[in-house]
Amino acid sequence: MTDAKKQAALDYHAKPIPGKLSVELTKPTATARDLSLAYSPGVAEPVREIARDPENAYRYTGKGNLVAVISDGSAILGLGNLGPLASKPVMEGKGVLFKCFAGINSVDVEVNAESPQAFVDTVARIADTWGGINLEDIKAPECFEIEQALIEQCNIPVFHDDQHGTAIVTAAGMLNALEIAGKRLEEARIVCLGAGAAAIACMKLLVACGARAENLVMLDRRGVIHAGREGLNPHKAVFAVDTDKRTLDDAIDGADVFIGLSGPNLMTAEHMRKMAPNPIVFACTNPDPEIQPDVAREARPDVIMATGRSDYPNQVNNVLGFPFIFRGALDVRATRINEEMKVAAVHALKDLAREPVPQVVLDAYERDHMEFGPEYIIPTPVDVRLLERIPAAVAQAAVDSGVARRPYPAHYPLKTVDDVYGS
């Protein structure tokens, strides 16, 4: 980033008011009567109602449309472990995306915890405050332990977006790419370079969507995760396969799919040439992918390519997932975001990419034409239909799988205060 761009980013966050979010009032406060209803003595009435039935918190407070974005700062973007306070700009930024894409209020919480258990204890004790929890920028493997413990202890949705958001958008794009390439997920040979939180979640979700575990090869810094390797943590061990392949050069030979969630420039043109016909490459490391798209296409003109960058086609962008997944979960007061809801989001996102692209999207990207094909396998973040399709699918899956505490809403998107907050 140039010095000018660095300064622009700092100025954006500092001026005219530090930070990116503020609190707004939703009730009148102009008169003495208003204030007596907002606080003492009027506030005593909803207090009594909530004490009588905790579900009334959704009726008389903002809990039902409020998500906490929580981090310990141990894996901030690509910057590493810089501590909880340094994560605050990112957590505020996540709150901006919740609000502008799905109308969800948020509060950022940075936890200075000496251990995963301390983090869990801290969050679990205050979890009743919110309607949902978005965990963010927590390093692996601790993130798995933390998320699972909070899911078990909390009666609201807990979702680690670095894992599941990436996985959902990747799976949606992958299903479309495979169809365009004339291949089936159940038969595809998949190589995943990277074995962190996002990579493991991606592979688990692809298996849930129909991929065969025996067709997956995962690599970490030490090479292929194989059945004979010692010292694997339980999360990696799930993907240990019986194979004599040990390197990326071995694994990529004849592979249909490459998924990169690792580091820049780790895949070469020679690797590309060894892949099967109509290869699919998701090189998702930001800002520099595992292989540059121009290098990949020069080596293999038949490639279907996705990256994590907005300046190339087919951006794998978490904002396509998490705001709308939480919207659907909140709308039916789901107690968790389960596998059924994730798979429903995958298919809703996948199907949306196959529909005609609205003019507003074409205008935003200064394009005359976009249609389902090798350079359009995932919807764009500015597609207003996301707010209709993804929450609806997630909410229905929550109802069908028995984790919803409200019936399926009559329509999407929810337009009125009663729609969102109604009992």
C-alpha positions in Angstrom: 0.0 0.0 0.0 1.4 3.5 -0.9 1.9 6.1 1.7 -1.0 8.1 0.3 -3.3 5.1 0.7 -2.1 4.4 4.2 -2.8 7.9 5.2 -6.2 7.8 3.5 -7.1 4.7 5.6 -5.9 6.3 8.8 -7.9 9.5 8.0 -11.0 7.5 7.2 -10.9 5.9 10.7 -9.9 9.1 12.5 -12.0 11.9 11.0 -14.3 13.6 11.6 -15.2 11.3 14.5 -12.9 8.4 15.5 -14.3 5.0 14.7 -16.9 3.7 12.2 -20.1 3.1 14.4 -22.2 5.1 16.8 -25.3 4.4 18.9 -28.7 5.8 17.7 -31.8 6.4 19.7 -35.0 4.6 18.6 -37.4 6.3 21.0 -38.3 10.0 21.6 -36.5 11.7 24.5 -37.7 15.3 24.1 -40.0 15.5 27.2 -40.0 14.6 30.9 -42.6 11.9 30.1 -40.3 10.4 27.4 -37.4 10.2 29.9 -39.6 8.7 32.6 -40.6 5.9 30.2 -37.1 5.4 28.9 -35.6 5.1 32.4 -37.1 5.3 35.9 -39.9 4.6 36.7 -41.2 3.3 33.3 -38.3 1.0 32.7 -39.5 -1.2 35.6 -42.4 -2.6 33.6 -40.3 -4.3 30.9 -37.9 -5.4 33.6 -40.7 -7.3 35.4 -41.9 -8.8 32.1 -38.5 -10.1 31.2 -38.0 -11.5 34.7 -41.4 -13.3 34.3 -40.4 -14.7 30.9 -36.9 -14.2 29.4 -38.2 -14.4 25.9 -39.8 -11.0 26.5 -36.3 -9.5 26.2 -36.8 -9.9 22.4 -40.0 -7.9 22.7 -38.9 -5.0 24.9 -35.1 -4.6 24.1 -32.9 -4.6 21.0 -31.6 -8.1 21.8 -33.3 -9.7 18.8 -31.5 -7.5 16.2 -28.1 -7.3 18.0 -25.0 -9.3 17.3 -21.7 -9.2 19.2 -18.5 -9.3 17.1 -15.9 -10.8 19.4 -12.2 -11.4 19.1 -9.0 -12.0 21.1 -6.9 -10.5 18.3 -4.8 -13.6 17.9 -5.2 -13.8 14.1 -6.1 -10.4 12.8 -6.6 -10.5 9.0 -3.2 -11.4 7.6 -1.3 -9.5 10.3 -1.1 -12.2 13.0 -1.4 -12.0 16.8 -1.4 -8.3 17.6 -3.7 -8.5 20.6 -7.3 -7.8 21.3 -7.2 -3.9 21.2 -5.5 -3.9 17.8 -8.4 -6.0 16.5 -11.0 -3.3 17.3 -10.9 -1.5 13.9 -11.6 -4.9 12.2 -14.5 -5.7 14.7 -16.0 -2.3 14.1 -15.7 -2.9 10.3 -17.5 -6.1 10.7 -20.3 -4.2 12.5 -20.5 -1.8 9.5 -21.0 -4.7 7.2 -23.7 -6.2 9.4 -25.6 -2.9 9.4 -25.3 -1.9 5.8 -26.0 -5.3 4.2 -28.5 -6.8 6.6 -29.8 -4.0 8.9 -28.3 -5.8 12.0 -27.0 -3.8 14.9 -23.7 -4.9 16.5 -21.3 -4.2 19.3 -17.6 -5.1 19.2 -16.1 -6.9 22.1 -12.3 -7.4 22.4 -11.4 -10.0 25.1 -8.0 -10.0 26.7 -8.0 -13.7 27.9 -5.0 -15.7 29.1 -6.4 -19.0 27.7 -9.2 -20.3 25.5 -11.1 -21.4 28.6 -10.9 -17.9 30.0 -12.2 -16.5 26.7 -15.1 -18.9 26.8 -15.9 -18.2 30.4 -15.9 -14.4 29.7 -18.1 -14.6 26.7 -20.5 -17.2 28.1 -21.2 -15.0 31.2 -22.4 -12.1 29.1 -23.9 -13.9 26.1 -27.5 -13.2 27.1 -26.9 -9.6 26.1 -27.2 -10.4 22.4 -29.2 -12.2 19.8 -26.1 -13.8 18.3 -22.3 -14.0 18.5 -19.9 -13.6 15.5 -16.5 -14.8 16.5 -13.7 -13.2 14.5 -9.9 -13.4 14.0 -9.2 -16.1 16.5 -6.3 -18.4 15.6 -6.5 -22.1 15.0 -6.7 -24.6 16.6 -8.0 -22.6 19.6 -10.9 -21.2 17.5 -12.4 -24.7 17.2 -12.4 -25.3 20.9 -13.8 -21.8 21.6 -16.6 -22.0 19.1 -17.7 -25.5 20.1 -17.7 -24.6 23.8 -19.8 -21.5 23.3 -22.3 -23.3 21.0 -22.8 -25.7 23.9 -23.1 -23.1 26.6 -25.1 -20.4 24.8 -28.7 -20.4 23.7 -28.1 -18.1 20.8 -26.3 -18.6 17.5 -22.5 -18.6 17.7 -20.7 -18.5 14.4 -16.9 -18.2 13.6 -17.0 -16.4 10.3 -13.4 -17.0 9.4 -14.3 -20.7 9.3 -17.9 -21.0 8.1 -18.3 -17.8 6.1 -15.4 -18.6 3.9 -16.6 -22.2 3.7 -20.1 -21.3 2.6 -19.1 -18.9 -0.1 -16.4 -21.3 -1.3 -18.8 -24.2 -1.5 -21.4 -22.2 -3.4 -18.9 -21.1 -6.0 -17.4 -24.6 -6.2 -20.7 -26.2 -7.0 -21.2 -23.8 -9.8 -17.7 -24.1 -11.1 -17.9 -27.9 -11.1 -21.2 -27.8 -13.1 -19.6 -25.4 -15.7 -16.6 -27.7 -15.9 -18.8 -30.7 -16.5 -17.8 -32.4 -13.2 -19.5 -33.8 -10.2 -18.6 -32.9 -6.6 -18.9 -36.6 -5.6 -16.2 -37.5 -8.1 -13.9 -34.5 -8.0 -10.4 -34.9 -6.8 -9.7 -31.9 -4.5 -6.4 -30.5 -3.2 -6.5 -28.0 -0.3 -3.3 -26.1 0.4 -3.7 -24.8 3.9 -5.0 -26.5 7.1 -6.1 -23.6 9.3 -9.6 -22.7 10.4 -11.0 -21.7 7.0 -9.4 -24.6 5.2 -10.7 -27.2 7.6 -14.2 -25.7 7.6 -14.2 -25.6 3.8 -13.4 -29.2 3.5 -16.0 -30.2 6.1 -18.7 -28.3 4.3 -17.8 -29.7 0.9 -18.1 -33.2 2.4 -21.5 -32.2 3.8 -22.5 -31.0 0.3 -21.4 -34.4 -1.2 -17.7 -34.5 -1.7 -16.0 -37.8 -0.8 -13.4 -37.6 2.0 -11.2 -40.1 0.2 -10.9 -37.7 -2.7 -9.6 -34.8 -0.6 -5.9 -34.1 0.0 -5.0 -31.4 2.5 -1.5 -29.9 2.9 0.0 -27.9 5.7 3.5 -26.5 6.1 4.9 -30.0 6.5 3.2 -31.3 3.3 0.4 -33.8 2.7 -1.7 -34.7 5.8 -1.5 -38.5 5.5 -2.5 -41.4 7.6 1.1 -42.2 8.6 1.9 -38.8 9.9 2.5 -38.3 13.6 1.8 -35.2 15.7 -1.5 -34.2 14.0 -4.0 -32.3 16.0 -7.5 -33.8 16.0 -8.8 -31.2 13.5 -6.2 -32.1 10.9 -6.3 -35.8 11.7 -9.9 -36.0 10.3 -8.4 -35.3 6.9 -5.5 -37.7 7.0 -5.7 -40.0 4.0 -4.0 -43.2 3.1 -1.7 -42.0 0.3 1.9 -42.0 -0.8 1.7 -38.3 -1.9 3.8 -36.1 0.2 4.1 -32.7 -1.6 1.9 -30.3 -3.5 3.7 -31.4 -6.7 2.5 -35.0 -5.9 -1.0 -34.1 -4.9 -1.8 -31.7 -7.7 -1.1 -34.3 -10.4 -4.5 -35.1 -12.0 -6.5 -33.0 -9.5 -9.8 -31.4 -10.6 -9.8 -28.7 -7.9 -7.2 -26.6 -6.1 -8.3 -24.6 -3.0 -5.7 -22.3 -1.6 -6.0 -20.9 1.9 -2.3 -20.6 2.7 0.1 -18.0 1.4 1.1 -16.1 -1.7 2.7 -17.6 -4.8 2.8 -21.2 -3.6 1.3 -22.6 -6.8 3.2 -22.5 -10.1 2.3 -22.7 -13.7 3.8 -26.2 -13.7 1.4 -27.2 -11.0 -1.4 -25.9 -13.2 -0.3 -27.9 -16.2 -0.4 -31.1 -14.1 -4.1 -30.7 -13.2 -7.0 -32.5 -15.0 -8.9 -30.9 -17.9 -11.1 -27.9 -17.0 -9.3 -27.3 -13.7 -10.9 -25.3 -10.9 -8.6 -23.0 -8.9 -9.7 -21.0 -5.9 -6.6 -19.1 -4.8 -8.0 -17.2 -1.9 -5.1 -15.8 0.0 -5.3 -12.0 0.3 -3.9 -9.7 -1.0 -1.6 -11.9 -3.0 -3.1 -15.3 -4.0 -1.4 -18.7 -4.3 -1.1 -18.0 -8.0 -1.9 -14.9 -10.0 -4.9 -15.3 -12.4 -2.9 -14.2 -15.4 -0.3 -16.9 -14.7 -2.9 -19.5 -14.2 -4.8 -18.7 -17.4 -1.6 -18.6 -19.4 -0.7 -22.1 -18.2 -4.3 -23.4 -18.5 -6.7 -21.4 -20.6 -9.4 -23.8 -19.6 -9.1 -22.9 -15.9 -12.1 -21.6 -13.9 -10.5 -19.2 -11.4 -11.6 -17.5 -8.2 -9.6 -15.4 -5.7 -10.3 -13.4 -2.6 -9.7 -10.1 -4.4 -12.3 -7.7 -5.7 -10.3 -6.7 -8.8 -10.7 -10.1 -10.4 -13.8 -12.1 -11.3 -15.3 -14.5 -8.9 -14.3 -13.0 -5.5 -14.8 -15.4 -2.6 -16.0 -12.7 -0.2 -17.4 -13.5 3.3 -19.8 -10.5 3.1 -21.9 -12.7 0.7 -22.6 -14.9 3.7 -22.4 -13.8 7.3 -24.8 -10.8 7.3 -27.5 -12.8 5.6 -27.0 -16.0 7.6 -27.3 -14.0 10.9 -30.4 -12.2 9.5 -32.1 -15.5 8.8 -31.1 -16.9 12.2 -32.2 -13.9 14.1 -35.5 -13.7 12.3 -36.6 -17.1 13.6 -34.7 -16.7 16.9 -32.6 -19.7 16.2 -30.6 -21.2 19.1 -27.7 -22.1 16.8 -26.4 -22.0 13.2 -26.3 -25.7 12.4 -25.0 -27.7 9.4 -28.5 -27.6 7.7 -28.5 -23.8 7.8 -25.0 -23.6 6.3 -25.9 -26.0 3.5 -29.1 -24.0 2.8 -27.0 -20.9 2.5 -24.7 -22.6 0.1 -27.5 -23.6 -2.2 -29.3 -20.3 -2.1 -26.1 -18.5 -3.0 -25.3 -21.0 -5.7 -28.7 -20.7 -7.2 -28.7 -16.9 -7.2 -25.6 -16.9 -9.4 -27.6 -18.7 -12.1 -30.3 -16.1 -12.4 -30.1 -13.0 -14.7 -28.0 -10.2 -13.2 -29.9 -7.1 -12.3 -29.1 -3.7 -13.9 -28.0 -2.3 -10.6 -25.2 -4.8 -10.4 -24.1 -4.2 -13.9 -24.0 -0.4 -13.2 -22.0 -0.9 -10.0 -19.4 -2.9 -11.9 -19.6 -0.8 -15.1 -20.4 -3.8 -17.1 -22.8 -4.2 -20.0 -23.3 -7.9 -19.5 -22.7 -10.6 -16.8 -24.1 -14.1 -16.8 -23.5 -17.4 -15.2 -20.3 -18.9 -16.6 -16.6 -19.2 -15.9 -16.2 -15.5 -14.9 -19.4 -15.3 -12.9 -19.9 -18.3 -10.5 -20.7 -16.3 -7.3 -23.1 -13.3 -6.9 -21.5 -9.9 -6.2 -21.9 -8.2 -2.8 -24.0 -5.4 -4.2 -26.7 -7.8 -5.4 -29.8 -6.6 -3.5 -31.4 -10.1 -3.9 -29.0 -11.5 -1.3 -31.1 -10.0 1.5 -34.2 -11.9 0.1 -32.7 -15.3 -0.7 -30.1 -16.1 1.8 -32.0 -15.2 5.0 -35.1 -17.0 3.7 -33.2 -20.2 3.1 -31.4 -20.1 6.4 -34.6 -19.3 8.4 -36.5 -22.2 6.7 -33.6 -24.6 7.4 -33.6 -23.5 11.1 -37.4 -24.1 11.3 -37.1 -27.5 9.5 -34.2 -28.6 11.7 -35.9 -27.7 14.9 -33.6 -24.9 16.2 -36.0 -22.0 15.6 -38.1 -20.4 18.3 -40.3 -18.5 15.9 -42.2 -19.6 12.9 -40.9 -19.0 9.4 -41.6 -15.3 8.5 -44.3 -14.5 6.1 -42.0 -12.7 3.7 -38.5 -11.5 2.9 -36.9 -9.1 3.2 -38.4 -8.0 6.5 -39.4 -4.4 6.1 -41.1 -3.2 9.3 -40.1 -3.0 12.9 -42.8 -5.5 13.7 -41.3 -7.9 11.1 -37.9 -7.8 12.8 -38.8 -7.4 16.5 -42.4 -8.8 16.6 -43.2 -11.5 19.1 
